[in-house]
Amino acid sequence: MISQERKVRTLLGAGILSAVMVYGLTSCMDAAAPNHSATPGNNFKTFVVDADYRIGAYPSLAIAPDGRLHASYYAKNDLIASGGGALRHAVMQSGVWTVETVDGNIYDPSVDVGRYTSIAVDGLGRVHLAYWDVTNGRLLYTTQMSGTGNPWSFEVVANPGGVCPGADLRLDALGNVYIGYCVTGSGVYYAKKDSTGTWAPTSVWLDPDVTQMSLQIDVNNNLHLAFFDAVEKKIKYMVGAGNGFSNPEDVTTSPLVGETRMELRLAGTVPHIVFYDIAGQTLEHTVKAGGAWTTPEMVSAVGDLTYVSDGVQSTGYLQLASLIDHLGQLRLSYFDGTHQDLKHAVLTANGWTYQTIDEAGDVGRTSAMAEDGNGTIHIIYRDTTNNALKYAYLQ
């Protein structure tokens, strides 16, 4: 049975706001701070979505056909050593964010759900969510007709026991639901919901050394997978069509030192991968051009330390965000650990350009991005200083 703490609250999407919390009253505002942007000026406007204990880890963002923004993220009670984790869902309509707890209870030490969330909205406005139940080692899926307050239905996708960072939920052109994931000590998998409504997990690559993965679906409904081999210390890539998957190919030829964090994105059928190089303390990008992966280039602006341990989360988990916009440009949001700021980078025909999204406190250790039909860039991210989930958009 899925444990639920059904709390709903509304926060106004305004510059300075008071947030009436279920657990008390707090006031949140954007404060002035030194500008560490690589380019002068900041066209981003920022607002608070939710504030309550450890809010905003593992965020995911999607936009419905009617223009509403849907965000999923993890909430954790920092007064409880284990358990106390919940999945939350926020919807913005007409400038107002409405927040609800979908699964779990931040006051229950026996439950820890909602990590590694991934959200999508289909053409009918139905919300699809994938996330991990850490307590029971299960990958879960839930869906809701668009609109906070409508009931959620819950399903178990897989029950592998070992939780591996990440779960990517994607919809193909026909509306089929796929979830890519990896299992600790086992390998890379994806699950598709078949015509009978049953989840069918499929093993893609058995490798006990896989520690994370990223899934995308291209315009031809082919599956693209990237994953990190923690023993070889390399990022690898595979493509799956109707006749199965290709053998893994090395994206990075030289071993990386330590762990990494990565995202796979597609420009049509062309794969791009961005990742943190922990040893070099940089954010890097590579693309498969002409049948071969390019030598990774440094993305982060000079002086930006992009990967530091997150003192709030015991795993030190950092999450960058990326998308290919309507102009075919790669956009990133990432954490500048030197200044503890959230940065925005765009790959244009003339190279990379940079902006600071938010610099008020320690912000941006995790983030998610989406682009709407008007070309507006929307970002949600964690504010560690204020234990909040924040929202920004590019005017």
Secondary structure, DSSP 8 states (H G I E B T S, - for coil): ---B---EEEEE-SSEEEEEETTEEEEEE--------SSS---EEEEEEEESSEEEEEEEEEE-TTS-EEEEEEEE-TT-SS--EEEEEEEEETTEEEEEEEEE-TT-TT-BEEEEEEEEE-TT-EEEEEEEETTTTEEEEEEEESSTTS--EEEEEE--S-EEEEEEEEE-TT--EEEEEEETTTEEEEEEE-TTS-EEEEEEEE-TTEEEEEEEE-TTS-EEEEEEETTTTEEEEEEEETTEE---EES-SS--SS---EEEEEETTEEEEEEEETTTTEEEEEEEETTEE---EE-S-TT-------SSSTT---B-EEEE-TTS-EEEEEEETTTTEEEEEEEETTEEEEEEEE-SSSEEEEEEEEE-TT--EEEEEEETTTTEEEEEEE-
